[in-house]
């Protein structure tokens, strides 16, 4: 409601006619409002998601079941600096980049939820 009122006031212009110019402070105010909206709606949520992702990747340990971006599911056999050694079947181990992990599965319920998304 407040945003609608601000928009109406900003678009109404001066009551004297079309020859008058708007105040430079009004333009600066609109710029500040737009930057603040952009920050709170785009940048801040992205930073929160990235922080949660970093925490997820740092918490992965040997024995965790993980899902990768391509849909591969496996058990972490070894944790290296930038990679995981993943066991996907008996006697089948692969190395994958740490950043490829999208989710850590804790039980079968998580697996069902992961396949629905």
Buried (B, 14 or more C-beta within 10 A) or exposed (E): EEEEEEEEEBEEEEEEEEEEEEEEEEEEEBEEEEEEEEEEEEEEEEEEEEEEEEEBBEEBEEEBBBBBEEEEBBBBBEEEEEBBBBBEEEEEEBEBEBEBBBBBBEEEEBBEEBEEE
